[in-house]
Amino acid sequence: MQLSLNGQVALITGASSGIGYGCAGTLAAAGAAVAINYNRNAEPAVQLAQQITANGGQAIALAGDVSQESDVERLFQQTVDRFGGLDILVANSGLQRDAAIAEMTLEQWNTVIDVNLTGQFLCARAAVRQFRQQGERPSAGRARGKIIHMSSVHQLIPWAGHVNYAASKGGIDLLMRSLAQEIGEERIRVNAVAPGAIATAINVDATQGDAAKALLKLIPYGRIGEPQDIANAVLWLASDLSDYVHGTTLFVDGGMTLYPEFRGNG
Ligand code: BGC
């Protein structure tokens, strides 16, 4: 059993920045051919694909909005056309549209649910269909396919001012576990990663200056995370080293879910 993904094909959504970008580079470094999905920001995805290819790997950058059914279908088709199959889905695309409840518009609610939750459903469904249709792939490792959902500590920790986001991540938890229960017997492994505060564009205001000091009080391990922290967990979940891990959310959060506000309190 090994960490190598040689001969395997991975599709990573939302991979033009942050956690998705880190996952794409890391899975490629482990030997996977990677389809790097982006929505609006083509440049970093295209450059990453070029860089991977220049280093002897295989990569393609693909446009697509995961909240749109036809985009998702096209995305999977293009991945399979290019690389001959699919072994790993990292359903990562996610966004925030923050507002206090009385000010939150229906559009803000819908945008977050559409991308963060419906997008994960559409991608997982397309992956399951592909895994079934392609049958056994000799290069695939022990599982027939692997689905990794990108969740958040906010699948567990309520988040005032972000009810749309927290609801979407809470939804991912039961989407992931119900799906794992449904298709485990087909040797399709389904898991999630729940990042804590990772320094990316989504939380640039919270991870710098005085805001960072306040944020650090919520992290027992004493540092803000990097995309690589999450990519390492995703790599492990995608590899045979985690072959008996199924239906689990791996929290990668420096201990944020330990509720450190309760130290000396309560
Ligand atoms: C959010 C970040 C936030 C972190 C910890 C993530 O899911 O996207 O904005 O900093 O959770 O609260």
Boltz pocket constraint, residues with backbone or C-beta under 6 A from the ligand:
constraints:
  - pocket:
      binder: B
      contacts: [[A, 96], [A, 151], [A, 152], [A, 153], [A, 154], [A, 195], [A, 196], [A, 197], [A, 198], [A, 202], [A, 203], [A, 206]]
      max_distance: 6.0
